[in-house]
Amino acid sequence: FSALVVVGDGNGKVGIGLGRGLEVPPAIQKAMNYAKKHMIKVPVYKNTLPHEIKLKYKAALVLLKPAPEGTGLKVGSVARVILDLAGVQNASGKIIGSRNQLVNTYAVMNALRRLKIRSN
């Protein structure tokens, strides 16, 4: 069995883990442990992303944009879960080209890794 787990503190840190095991609970536990150990810092600026980002990973093209206060998360699929767990409250975006949850998860995480902190 395989388990894909996303963990976050709601305050700018998020991690993903993929665990495999002969049964479901050990697979989930392995994924959780890996995700907690490999969390990344997501720069959150005024409850949104600091800037727009466009990234291609395998067949997936990820587009993420900052949004004004009160917009909410206007993204689909796994991107909404990842951004929510990272503490981003307002953002818009799209994932084009892939419906594979695993590929989309890695694509969104790679996009978040490449975000730079806005300097004002």
Backbone as XML, in Angstrom:
<?xml version="1.0"?>
<chain id="A" units="angstrom">
  <residue number="1" name="PHE">
    <atom name="N" x="0.836" y="-1.186" z="0.000"/>
    <atom name="CA" x="0.000" y="0.000" z="0.000"/>
    <atom name="C" x="0.876" y="1.241" z="0.000"/>
  </residue>
  <residue number="2" name="SER">
    <atom name="N" x="0.357" y="2.314" z="-0.587"/>
    <atom name="CA" x="1.047" y="3.600" z="-0.605"/>
    <atom name="C" x="0.175" y="4.648" z="0.061"/>
  </residue>
  <residue number="3" name="ALA">
    <atom name="N" x="0.817" y="5.600" z="0.727"/>
    <atom name="CA" x="0.091" y="6.698" z="1.363"/>
    <atom name="C" x="0.827" y="8.000" z="1.080"/>
  </residue>
  <residue number="4" name="LEU">
    <atom name="N" x="0.092" y="8.990" z="0.611"/>
    <atom name="CA" x="0.624" y="10.330" z="0.392"/>
    <atom name="C" x="0.047" y="11.223" z="1.476"/>
  </residue>
  <residue number="5" name="VAL">
    <atom name="N" x="0.926" y="11.866" z="2.252"/>
    <atom name="CA" x="0.501" y="12.666" z="3.395"/>
    <atom name="C" x="1.067" y="14.073" z="3.258"/>
  </residue>
  <residue number="6" name="VAL">
    <atom name="N" x="0.235" y="15.068" z="3.562"/>
    <atom name="CA" x="0.670" y="16.464" z="3.600"/>
    <atom name="C" x="0.486" y="16.951" z="5.026"/>
  </residue>
  <residue number="7" name="VAL">
    <atom name="N" x="1.539" y="17.535" z="5.612"/>
    <atom name="CA" x="1.455" y="18.093" z="6.961"/>
    <atom name="C" x="1.864" y="19.559" z="6.909"/>
  </residue>
  <residue number="8" name="GLY">
    <atom name="N" x="1.273" y="20.356" z="7.785"/>
    <atom name="CA" x="1.617" y="21.768" z="7.845"/>
    <atom name="C" x="1.281" y="22.328" z="9.208"/>
  </residue>
  <residue number="9" name="ASP">
    <atom name="N" x="1.919" y="23.453" z="9.545"/>
    <atom name="CA" x="1.651" y="24.076" z="10.840"/>
    <atom name="C" x="0.721" y="25.281" z="10.717"/>
  </residue>
  <residue number="10" name="GLY">
    <atom name="N" x="0.283" y="25.607" z="9.496"/>
    <atom name="CA" x="-0.600" y="26.752" z="9.300"/>
    <atom name="C" x="0.091" y="28.078" z="9.488"/>
  </residue>
  <residue number="11" name="ASN">
    <atom name="N" x="1.415" y="28.043" z="9.589"/>
    <atom name="CA" x="2.179" y="29.259" z="9.847"/>
    <atom name="C" x="3.406" y="29.341" z="8.947"/>
  </residue>
  <residue number="12" name="GLY">
    <atom name="N" x="3.296" y="28.846" z="7.721"/>
    <atom name="CA" x="4.388" y="28.979" z="6.768"/>
    <atom name="C" x="5.258" y="27.752" z="6.586"/>
  </residue>
  <residue number="13" name="LYS">
    <atom name="N" x="4.938" y="26.639" z="7.225"/>
    <atom name="CA" x="5.725" y="25.422" z="7.034"/>
    <atom name="C" x="4.815" y="24.298" z="6.566"/>
  </residue>
  <residue number="14" name="VAL">
    <atom name="N" x="5.283" y="23.559" z="5.550"/>
    <atom name="CA" x="4.498" y="22.456" z="4.999"/>
    <atom name="C" x="5.452" y="21.379" z="4.495"/>
  </residue>
  <residue number="15" name="GLY">
    <atom name="N" x="5.012" y="20.129" z="4.562"/>
    <atom name="CA" x="5.832" y="19.020" z="4.083"/>
    <atom name="C" x="4.965" y="17.919" z="3.510"/>
  </residue>
  <residue number="16" name="ILE">
    <atom name="N" x="5.545" y="17.144" z="2.596"/>
    <atom name="CA" x="4.830" y="16.007" z="2.021"/>
    <atom name="C" x="5.654" y="14.748" z="2.232"/>
  </residue>
  <residue number="17" name="GLY">
    <atom name="N" x="4.958" y="13.637" z="2.330"/>
    <atom name="CA" x="5.638" y="12.363" z="2.493"/>
    <atom name="C" x="4.894" y="11.264" z="1.766"/>
  </residue>
  <residue number="18" name="LEU">
    <atom name="N" x="5.650" y="10.368" z="1.172"/>
    <atom name="CA" x="5.081" y="9.206" z="0.502"/>
    <atom name="C" x="5.609" y="7.980" z="1.231"/>
  </residue>
  <residue number="19" name="GLY">
    <atom name="N" x="4.693" y="7.197" z="1.796"/>
    <atom name="CA" x="5.092" y="6.015" z="2.545"/>
    <atom name="C" x="4.515" y="4.764" z="1.921"/>
  </residue>
  <residue number="20" name="ARG">
    <atom name="N" x="5.289" y="3.694" z="1.970"/>
    <atom name="CA" x="4.816" y="2.415" z="1.444"/>
    <atom name="C" x="4.968" y="1.364" z="2.531"/>
  </residue>
  <residue number="21" name="GLY">
    <atom name="N" x="4.014" y="0.438" z="2.545"/>
    <atom name="CA" x="4.058" y="-0.624" z="3.533"/>
    <atom name="C" x="3.154" y="-1.770" z="3.133"/>
  </residue>
  <residue number="22" name="LEU">
    <atom name="N" x="3.275" y="-2.877" z="3.852"/>
    <atom name="CA" x="2.442" y="-4.039" z="3.560"/>
    <atom name="C" x="0.996" y="-3.816" z="3.993"/>
  </residue>
  <residue number="23" name="GLU">
    <atom name="N" x="0.789" y="-2.888" z="4.933"/>
    <atom name="CA" x="-0.555" y="-2.529" z="5.372"/>
    <atom name="C" x="-0.671" y="-1.009" z="5.384"/>
  </residue>
  <residue number="24" name="VAL">
    <atom name="N" x="-1.904" y="-0.506" z="5.469"/>
    <atom name="CA" x="-2.149" y="0.935" z="5.370"/>
    <atom name="C" x="-1.575" y="1.730" z="6.554"/>
  </residue>
  <residue number="25" name="PRO">
    <atom name="N" x="-1.828" y="1.356" z="7.820"/>
    <atom name="CA" x="-1.316" y="2.176" z="8.927"/>
    <atom name="C" x="0.204" y="2.386" z="8.924"/>
  </residue>
  <residue number="26" name="PRO">
    <atom name="N" x="1.027" y="1.350" z="8.675"/>
    <atom name="CA" x="2.468" y="1.614" z="8.619"/>
    <atom name="C" x="2.853" y="2.544" z="7.463"/>
  </residue>
  <residue number="27" name="ALA">
    <atom name="N" x="2.155" y="2.436" z="6.345"/>
    <atom name="CA" x="2.442" y="3.313" z="5.207"/>
    <atom name="C" x="2.147" y="4.763" z="5.571"/>
  </residue>
  <residue number="28" name="ILE">
    <atom name="N" x="1.025" y="4.995" z="6.249"/>
    <atom name="CA" x="0.665" y="6.355" z="6.675"/>
    <atom name="C" x="1.680" y="6.877" z="7.679"/>
  </residue>
  <residue number="29" name="GLN">
    <atom name="N" x="2.111" y="6.043" z="8.621"/>
    <atom name="CA" x="3.075" y="6.464" z="9.639"/>
    <atom name="C" x="4.416" y="6.833" z="9.010"/>
  </residue>
  <residue number="30" name="LYS">
    <atom name="N" x="4.881" y="6.030" z="8.057"/>
    <atom name="CA" x="6.142" y="6.333" z="7.360"/>
    <atom name="C" x="6.033" y="7.659" z="6.619"/>
  </residue>
  <residue number="31" name="ALA">
    <atom name="N" x="4.900" y="7.861" z="5.951"/>
    <atom name="CA" x="4.691" y="9.102" z="5.206"/>
    <atom name="C" x="4.663" y="10.302" z="6.148"/>
  </residue>
  <residue number="32" name="MET">
    <atom name="N" x="3.998" y="10.163" z="7.292"/>
    <atom name="CA" x="3.927" y="11.257" z="8.278"/>
    <atom name="C" x="5.317" y="11.604" z="8.806"/>
  </residue>
  <residue number="33" name="ASN">
    <atom name="N" x="6.089" y="10.586" z="9.156"/>
    <atom name="CA" x="7.436" y="10.824" z="9.677"/>
    <atom name="C" x="8.297" y="11.546" z="8.650"/>
  </residue>
  <residue number="34" name="TYR">
    <atom name="N" x="8.238" y="11.107" z="7.395"/>
    <atom name="CA" x="9.029" y="11.741" z="6.343"/>
    <atom name="C" x="8.586" y="13.188" z="6.133"/>
  </residue>
  <residue number="35" name="ALA">
    <atom name="N" x="7.281" y="13.411" z="6.098"/>
    <atom name="CA" x="6.752" y="14.758" z="5.863"/>
    <atom name="C" x="7.170" y="15.715" z="6.976"/>
  </residue>
  <residue number="36" name="LYS">
    <atom name="N" x="7.133" y="15.248" z="8.218"/>
    <atom name="CA" x="7.516" y="16.099" z="9.350"/>
    <atom name="C" x="9.004" y="16.434" z="9.323"/>
  </residue>
  <residue number="37" name="LYS">
    <atom name="N" x="9.828" y="15.491" z="8.885"/>
    <atom name="CA" x="11.275" y="15.721" z="8.830"/>
    <atom name="C" x="11.680" y="16.643" z="7.694"/>
  </residue>
  <residue number="38" name="HIS">
    <atom name="N" x="10.894" y="16.659" z="6.619"/>
    <atom name="CA" x="11.277" y="17.398" z="5.418"/>
    <atom name="C" x="10.328" y="18.549" z="5.112"/>
  </residue>
  <residue number="39" name="MET">
    <atom name="N" x="9.976" y="19.312" z="6.136"/>
    <atom name="CA" x="9.094" y="20.461" z="5.931"/>
    <atom name="C" x="9.880" y="21.620" z="5.320"/>
  </residue>
  <residue number="40" name="ILE">
    <atom name="N" x="9.200" y="22.392" z="4.471"/>
    <atom name="CA" x="9.837" y="23.558" z="3.861"/>
    <atom name="C" x="9.155" y="24.822" z="4.372"/>
  </residue>
  <residue number="41" name="LYS">
    <atom name="N" x="9.877" y="25.930" z="4.328"/>
    <atom name="CA" x="9.344" y="27.230" z="4.737"/>
    <atom name="C" x="8.733" y="27.896" z="3.523"/>
  </residue>
  <residue number="42" name="VAL">
    <atom name="N" x="7.467" y="28.287" z="3.637"/>
    <atom name="CA" x="6.761" y="28.980" z="2.559"/>
    <atom name="C" x="6.648" y="30.447" z="2.957"/>
  </residue>
  <residue number="43" name="PRO">
    <atom name="N" x="7.204" y="31.360" z="2.148"/>
    <atom name="CA" x="7.075" y="32.780" z="2.488"/>
    <atom name="C" x="5.632" y="33.254" z="2.297"/>
  </residue>
  <residue number="44" name="VAL">
    <atom name="N" x="5.000" y="33.668" z="3.387"/>
    <atom name="CA" x="3.627" y="34.179" z="3.331"/>
    <atom name="C" x="3.688" y="35.680" z="3.579"/>
  </residue>
  <residue number="45" name="TYR">
    <atom name="N" x="3.145" y="36.463" z="2.647"/>
    <atom name="CA" x="3.171" y="37.920" z="2.738"/>
    <atom name="C" x="1.735" y="38.428" z="2.778"/>
  </residue>
  <residue number="46" name="LYS">
    <atom name="N" x="1.319" y="39.003" z="3.890"/>
    <atom name="CA" x="-0.047" y="39.506" z="4.071"/>
    <atom name="C" x="-1.092" y="38.431" z="3.752"/>
  </residue>
  <residue number="47" name="ASN">
    <atom name="N" x="-0.913" y="37.257" z="4.308"/>
    <atom name="CA" x="-1.819" y="36.106" z="4.147"/>
    <atom name="C" x="-1.942" y="35.599" z="2.720"/>
  </residue>
  <residue number="48" name="THR">
    <atom name="N" x="-1.012" y="35.957" z="1.845"/>
    <atom name="CA" x="-1.026" y="35.462" z="0.473"/>
    <atom name="C" x="0.403" y="35.153" z="0.039"/>
  </residue>
  <residue number="49" name="LEU">
    <atom name="N" x="0.571" y="34.801" z="-1.212"/>
    <atom name="CA" x="1.897" y="34.508" z="-1.749"/>
    <atom name="C" x="2.624" y="35.815" z="-2.042"/>
  </residue>
  <residue number="50" name="PRO">
    <atom name="N" x="3.949" y="35.838" z="-1.949"/>
    <atom name="CA" x="4.674" y="37.086" z="-2.190"/>
    <atom name="C" x="4.688" y="37.519" z="-3.656"/>
  </residue>
  <residue number="51" name="HIS">
    <atom name="N" x="4.598" y="36.578" z="-4.581"/>
    <atom name="CA" x="4.598" y="36.920" z="-6.007"/>
    <atom name="C" x="4.024" y="35.765" z="-6.813"/>
  </residue>
  <residue number="52" name="GLU">
    <atom name="N" x="3.803" y="36.027" z="-8.088"/>
    <atom name="CA" x="3.271" y="35.025" z="-9.009"/>
    <atom name="C" x="4.368" y="34.012" z="-9.341"/>
  </residue>
  <residue number="53" name="ILE">
    <atom name="N" x="3.973" y="32.763" z="-9.572"/>
    <atom name="CA" x="4.952" y="31.749" z="-9.978"/>
    <atom name="C" x="4.320" y="30.797" z="-10.987"/>
  </residue>
  <residue number="54" name="LYS">
    <atom name="N" x="5.138" y="30.406" z="-11.951"/>
    <atom name="CA" x="4.719" y="29.465" z="-12.994"/>
    <atom name="C" x="5.825" y="28.424" z="-13.088"/>
  </residue>
  <residue number="55" name="LEU">
    <atom name="N" x="5.463" y="27.149" z="-12.925"/>
    <atom name="CA" x="6.479" y="26.104" z="-12.899"/>
    <atom name="C" x="5.961" y="24.852" z="-13.587"/>
  </residue>
  <residue number="56" name="LYS">
    <atom name="N" x="6.818" y="24.229" z="-14.366"/>
    <atom name="CA" x="6.470" y="22.967" z="-15.018"/>
    <atom name="C" x="7.227" y="21.839" z="-14.323"/>
  </residue>
  <residue number="57" name="TYR">
    <atom name="N" x="6.495" y="20.789" z="-13.962"/>
    <atom name="CA" x="7.089" y="19.599" z="-13.362"/>
    <atom name="C" x="6.454" y="18.400" z="-14.043"/>
  </residue>
  <residue number="58" name="LYS">
    <atom name="N" x="7.262" y="17.630" z="-14.770"/>
    <atom name="CA" x="6.768" y="16.515" z="-15.582"/>
    <atom name="C" x="5.645" y="17.018" z="-16.481"/>
  </residue>
  <residue number="59" name="ALA">
    <atom name="N" x="4.436" y="16.452" z="-16.392"/>
    <atom name="CA" x="3.345" y="16.885" z="-17.276"/>
    <atom name="C" x="2.532" y="18.027" z="-16.678"/>
  </residue>
  <residue number="60" name="ALA">
    <atom name="N" x="2.795" y="18.382" z="-15.428"/>
    <atom name="CA" x="1.973" y="19.385" z="-14.743"/>
    <atom name="C" x="2.572" y="20.779" z="-14.885"/>
  </residue>
  <residue number="61" name="LEU">
    <atom name="N" x="1.727" y="21.735" z="-15.192"/>
    <atom name="CA" x="2.100" y="23.145" z="-15.212"/>
    <atom name="C" x="1.330" y="23.817" z="-14.085"/>
  </residue>
  <residue number="62" name="VAL">
    <atom name="N" x="2.054" y="24.386" z="-13.121"/>
    <atom name="CA" x="1.436" y="25.011" z="-11.954"/>
    <atom name="C" x="1.511" y="26.521" z="-12.101"/>
  </residue>
  <residue number="63" name="LEU">
    <atom name="N" x="0.371" y="27.183" z="-11.940"/>
    <atom name="CA" x="0.293" y="28.639" z="-11.941"/>
    <atom name="C" x="-0.275" y="29.061" z="-10.594"/>
  </residue>
  <residue number="64" name="LEU">
    <atom name="N" x="0.472" y="29.826" z="-9.828"/>
    <atom name="CA" x="0.002" y="30.319" z="-8.532"/>
    <atom name="C" x="0.171" y="31.829" z="-8.497"/>
  </residue>
  <residue number="65" name="LYS">
    <atom name="N" x="-0.865" y="32.534" z="-8.033"/>
    <atom name="CA" x="-0.841" y="33.998" z="-7.991"/>
    <atom name="C" x="-1.314" y="34.482" z="-6.627"/>
  </residue>
  <residue number="66" name="PRO">
    <atom name="N" x="-0.763" y="35.607" z="-6.161"/>
    <atom name="CA" x="-1.297" y="36.211" z="-4.939"/>
    <atom name="C" x="-2.689" y="36.772" z="-5.201"/>
  </residue>
  <residue number="67" name="ALA">
    <atom name="N" x="-3.498" y="36.864" z="-4.164"/>
    <atom name="CA" x="-4.859" y="37.384" z="-4.300"/>
    <atom name="C" x="-5.118" y="38.392" z="-3.183"/>
  </residue>
  <residue number="68" name="PRO">
    <atom name="N" x="-6.036" y="39.346" z="-3.430"/>
    <atom name="CA" x="-6.357" y="40.336" z="-2.400"/>
    <atom name="C" x="-7.031" y="39.704" z="-1.179"/>
  </residue>
  <residue number="69" name="GLU">
    <atom name="N" x="-6.975" y="40.417" z="-0.060"/>
    <atom name="CA" x="-7.590" y="39.961" z="1.185"/>
    <atom name="C" x="-9.075" y="39.688" z="0.978"/>
  </residue>
  <residue number="70" name="GLY">
    <atom name="N" x="-9.550" y="38.562" z="1.484"/>
    <atom name="CA" x="-10.960" y="38.209" z="1.380"/>
    <atom name="C" x="-11.296" y="37.316" z="0.199"/>
  </residue>
  <residue number="71" name="THR">
    <atom name="N" x="-10.323" y="37.039" z="-0.660"/>
    <atom name="CA" x="-10.570" y="36.212" z="-1.842"/>
    <atom name="C" x="-10.707" y="34.740" z="-1.482"/>
  </residue>
  <residue number="72" name="GLY">
    <atom name="N" x="-9.886" y="34.277" z="-0.576"/>
    <atom name="CA" x="-9.868" y="32.856" z="-0.238"/>
    <atom name="C" x="-8.936" y="32.100" z="-1.161"/>
  </residue>
  <residue number="73" name="LEU">
    <atom name="N" x="-8.959" y="30.784" z="-1.083"/>
    <atom name="CA" x="-8.106" y="29.950" z="-1.926"/>
    <atom name="C" x="-8.881" y="29.526" z="-3.166"/>
  </residue>
  <residue number="74" name="LYS">
    <atom name="N" x="-8.544" y="30.103" z="-4.296"/>
    <atom name="CA" x="-9.202" y="29.787" z="-5.566"/>
    <atom name="C" x="-8.280" y="28.889" z="-6.386"/>
  </residue>
  <residue number="75" name="VAL">
    <atom name="N" x="-7.938" y="27.761" z="-5.812"/>
    <atom name="CA" x="-7.112" y="26.774" z="-6.502"/>
    <atom name="C" x="-7.769" y="25.412" z="-6.318"/>
  </residue>
  <residue number="76" name="GLY">
    <atom name="N" x="-7.485" y="24.502" z="-7.209"/>
    <atom name="CA" x="-8.124" y="23.202" z="-7.135"/>
    <atom name="C" x="-7.164" y="22.115" z="-6.717"/>
  </residue>
  <residue number="77" name="SER">
    <atom name="N" x="-7.704" y="20.924" z="-6.620"/>
    <atom name="CA" x="-6.929" y="19.721" z="-6.402"/>
    <atom name="C" x="-6.109" y="19.795" z="-5.117"/>
  </residue>
  <residue number="78" name="VAL">
    <atom name="N" x="-4.900" y="19.294" z="-5.171"/>
    <atom name="CA" x="-4.040" y="19.219" z="-3.995"/>
    <atom name="C" x="-3.454" y="20.572" z="-3.621"/>
  </residue>
  <residue number="79" name="ALA">
    <atom name="N" x="-3.434" y="21.512" z="-4.555"/>
    <atom name="CA" x="-2.857" y="22.831" z="-4.281"/>
    <atom name="C" x="-3.599" y="23.525" z="-3.146"/>
  </residue>
  <residue number="80" name="ARG">
    <atom name="N" x="-4.916" y="23.374" z="-3.102"/>
    <atom name="CA" x="-5.714" y="24.008" z="-2.045"/>
    <atom name="C" x="-5.326" y="23.451" z="-0.675"/>
  </residue>
  <residue number="81" name="VAL">
    <atom name="N" x="-5.172" y="22.142" z="-0.584"/>
    <atom name="CA" x="-4.817" y="21.507" z="0.691"/>
    <atom name="C" x="-3.430" y="21.961" z="1.135"/>
  </residue>
  <residue number="82" name="ILE">
    <atom name="N" x="-2.474" y="21.956" z="0.220"/>
    <atom name="CA" x="-1.101" y="22.331" z="0.554"/>
    <atom name="C" x="-1.031" y="23.789" z="0.993"/>
  </residue>
  <residue number="83" name="LEU">
    <atom name="N" x="-1.658" y="24.695" z="0.235"/>
    <atom name="CA" x="-1.625" y="26.116" z="0.588"/>
    <atom name="C" x="-2.340" y="26.372" z="1.914"/>
  </residue>
  <residue number="84" name="ASP">
    <atom name="N" x="-3.441" y="25.681" z="2.148"/>
    <atom name="CA" x="-4.178" y="25.842" z="3.403"/>
    <atom name="C" x="-3.322" y="25.401" z="4.589"/>
  </residue>
  <residue number="85" name="LEU">
    <atom name="N" x="-2.666" y="24.259" z="4.477"/>
    <atom name="CA" x="-1.810" y="23.770" z="5.562"/>
    <atom name="C" x="-0.574" y="24.642" z="5.752"/>
  </residue>
  <residue number="86" name="ALA">
    <atom name="N" x="-0.151" y="25.338" z="4.700"/>
    <atom name="CA" x="0.998" y="26.237" z="4.802"/>
    <atom name="C" x="0.623" y="27.568" z="5.445"/>
  </residue>
  <residue number="87" name="GLY">
    <atom name="N" x="-0.679" y="27.851" z="5.565"/>
    <atom name="CA" x="-1.105" y="29.100" z="6.186"/>
    <atom name="C" x="-1.429" y="30.203" z="5.202"/>
  </residue>
  <residue number="88" name="VAL">
    <atom name="N" x="-1.476" y="29.887" z="3.913"/>
    <atom name="CA" x="-1.851" y="30.875" z="2.901"/>
    <atom name="C" x="-3.374" y="30.946" z="2.884"/>
  </residue>
  <residue number="89" name="GLN">
    <atom name="N" x="-3.922" y="32.157" z="3.075"/>
    <atom name="CA" x="-5.380" y="32.307" z="3.134"/>
    <atom name="C" x="-5.978" y="32.809" z="1.831"/>
  </residue>
  <residue number="90" name="ASN">
    <atom name="N" x="-5.209" y="33.563" z="1.042"/>
    <atom name="CA" x="-5.718" y="34.145" z="-0.194"/>
    <atom name="C" x="-4.744" y="33.876" z="-1.329"/>
  </residue>
  <residue number="91" name="ALA">
    <atom name="N" x="-5.187" y="33.126" z="-2.322"/>
    <atom name="CA" x="-4.360" y="32.842" z="-3.498"/>
    <atom name="C" x="-5.259" y="32.297" z="-4.596"/>
  </residue>
  <residue number="92" name="SER">
    <atom name="N" x="-4.822" y="32.470" z="-5.825"/>
    <atom name="CA" x="-5.534" y="31.856" z="-6.945"/>
    <atom name="C" x="-4.516" y="31.080" z="-7.756"/>
  </residue>
  <residue number="93" name="GLY">
    <atom name="N" x="-4.986" y="30.102" z="-8.504"/>
    <atom name="CA" x="-4.053" y="29.313" z="-9.288"/>
    <atom name="C" x="-4.733" y="28.209" z="-10.052"/>
  </residue>
  <residue number="94" name="LYS">
    <atom name="N" x="-3.907" y="27.491" z="-10.793"/>
    <atom name="CA" x="-4.413" y="26.425" z="-11.644"/>
    <atom name="C" x="-3.304" y="25.402" z="-11.864"/>
  </residue>
  <residue number="95" name="ILE">
    <atom name="N" x="-3.705" y="24.147" z="-12.015"/>
    <atom name="CA" x="-2.775" y="23.089" z="-12.404"/>
    <atom name="C" x="-3.267" y="22.562" z="-13.741"/>
  </residue>
  <residue number="96" name="ILE">
    <atom name="N" x="-2.401" y="22.644" z="-14.743"/>
    <atom name="CA" x="-2.766" y="22.248" z="-16.101"/>
    <atom name="C" x="-1.899" y="21.073" z="-16.529"/>
  </residue>
  <residue number="97" name="GLY">
    <atom name="N" x="-2.479" y="20.117" z="-17.243"/>
    <atom name="CA" x="-1.697" y="19.084" z="-17.904"/>
    <atom name="C" x="-1.649" y="17.737" z="-17.237"/>
  </residue>
  <residue number="98" name="SER">
    <atom name="N" x="-1.910" y="17.671" z="-15.935"/>
    <atom name="CA" x="-1.839" y="16.391" z="-15.246"/>
    <atom name="C" x="-2.992" y="16.269" z="-14.259"/>
  </residue>
  <residue number="99" name="ARG">
    <atom name="N" x="-3.553" y="15.078" z="-14.186"/>
    <atom name="CA" x="-4.582" y="14.801" z="-13.186"/>
    <atom name="C" x="-4.036" y="13.887" z="-12.093"/>
  </residue>
  <residue number="100" name="ASN">
    <atom name="N" x="-2.771" y="13.520" z="-12.209"/>
    <atom name="CA" x="-2.136" y="12.631" z="-11.248"/>
    <atom name="C" x="-1.870" y="13.392" z="-9.947"/>
  </residue>
  <residue number="101" name="GLN">
    <atom name="N" x="-2.462" y="12.937" z="-8.847"/>
    <atom name="CA" x="-2.347" y="13.621" z="-7.562"/>
    <atom name="C" x="-0.895" y="13.711" z="-7.076"/>
  </residue>
  <residue number="102" name="LEU">
    <atom name="N" x="-0.126" y="12.648" z="-7.280"/>
    <atom name="CA" x="1.259" y="12.633" z="-6.820"/>
    <atom name="C" x="2.103" y="13.646" z="-7.587"/>
  </residue>
  <residue number="103" name="VAL">
    <atom name="N" x="1.977" y="13.658" z="-8.902"/>
    <atom name="CA" x="2.727" y="14.607" z="-9.734"/>
    <atom name="C" x="2.313" y="16.037" z="-9.395"/>
  </residue>
  <residue number="104" name="ASN">
    <atom name="N" x="1.012" y="16.273" z="-9.217"/>
    <atom name="CA" x="0.530" y="17.610" z="-8.879"/>
    <atom name="C" x="1.048" y="18.065" z="-7.516"/>
  </residue>
  <residue number="105" name="THR">
    <atom name="N" x="1.131" y="17.147" z="-6.564"/>
    <atom name="CA" x="1.648" y="17.477" z="-5.237"/>
    <atom name="C" x="3.108" y="17.905" z="-5.317"/>
  </residue>
  <residue number="106" name="TYR">
    <atom name="N" x="3.922" y="17.127" z="-6.015"/>
    <atom name="CA" x="5.334" y="17.488" z="-6.168"/>
    <atom name="C" x="5.490" y="18.794" z="-6.943"/>
  </residue>
  <residue number="107" name="ALA">
    <atom name="N" x="4.639" y="19.028" z="-7.928"/>
    <atom name="CA" x="4.705" y="20.258" z="-8.720"/>
    <atom name="C" x="4.419" y="21.477" z="-7.846"/>
  </residue>
  <residue number="108" name="VAL">
    <atom name="N" x="3.383" y="21.402" z="-7.022"/>
    <atom name="CA" x="3.037" y="22.527" z="-6.142"/>
    <atom name="C" x="4.146" y="22.762" z="-5.118"/>
  </residue>
  <residue number="109" name="MET">
    <atom name="N" x="4.683" y="21.692" z="-4.552"/>
    <atom name="CA" x="5.763" y="21.849" z="-3.572"/>
    <atom name="C" x="7.004" y="22.478" z="-4.203"/>
  </residue>
  <residue number="110" name="ASN">
    <atom name="N" x="7.342" y="22.072" z="-5.428"/>
    <atom name="CA" x="8.487" y="22.678" z="-6.112"/>
    <atom name="C" x="8.242" y="24.155" z="-6.385"/>
  </residue>
  <residue number="111" name="ALA">
    <atom name="N" x="7.017" y="24.512" z="-6.724"/>
    <atom name="CA" x="6.678" y="25.921" z="-6.948"/>
    <atom name="C" x="6.831" y="26.712" z="-5.649"/>
  </residue>
  <residue number="112" name="LEU">
    <atom name="N" x="6.353" y="26.158" z="-4.540"/>
    <atom name="CA" x="6.465" y="26.857" z="-3.255"/>
    <atom name="C" x="7.922" y="26.993" z="-2.817"/>
  </residue>
  <residue number="113" name="ARG">
    <atom name="N" x="8.757" y="26.001" z="-3.150"/>
    <atom name="CA" x="10.189" y="26.077" z="-2.828"/>
    <atom name="C" x="10.862" y="27.245" z="-3.535"/>
  </residue>
  <residue number="114" name="ARG">
    <atom name="N" x="10.384" y="27.591" z="-4.719"/>
    <atom name="CA" x="11.015" y="28.638" z="-5.519"/>
    <atom name="C" x="10.498" y="30.046" z="-5.213"/>
  </residue>
  <residue number="115" name="LEU">
    <atom name="N" x="9.544" y="30.161" z="-4.311"/>
    <atom name="CA" x="9.055" y="31.489" z="-3.938"/>
    <atom name="C" x="10.131" y="32.238" z="-3.167"/>
  </residue>
  <residue number="116" name="LYS">
    <atom name="N" x="10.255" y="33.507" z="-3.453"/>
    <atom name="CA" x="11.227" y="34.363" z="-2.766"/>
    <atom name="C" x="10.483" y="35.302" z="-1.826"/>
  </residue>
  <residue number="117" name="ILE">
    <atom name="N" x="11.133" y="35.678" z="-0.743"/>
    <atom name="CA" x="10.529" y="36.591" z="0.222"/>
    <atom name="C" x="10.540" y="37.995" z="-0.360"/>
  </residue>
  <residue number="118" name="ARG">
    <atom name="N" x="9.385" y="38.646" z="-0.288"/>
    <atom name="CA" x="9.249" y="40.007" z="-0.808"/>
    <atom name="C" x="9.969" y="40.959" z="0.137"/>
  </residue>
  <residue number="119" name="SER">
    <atom name="N" x="10.796" y="41.837" z="-0.417"/>
    <atom name="CA" x="11.519" y="42.811" z="0.404"/>
    <atom name="C" x="10.952" y="44.203" z="0.143"/>
  </residue>
  <residue number="120" name="ASN">
    <atom name="N" x="10.368" y="44.801" z="1.186"/>
    <atom name="CA" x="9.797" y="46.158" z="1.088"/>
    <atom name="C" x="10.428" y="47.049" z="2.120"/>
  </residue>
</chain>
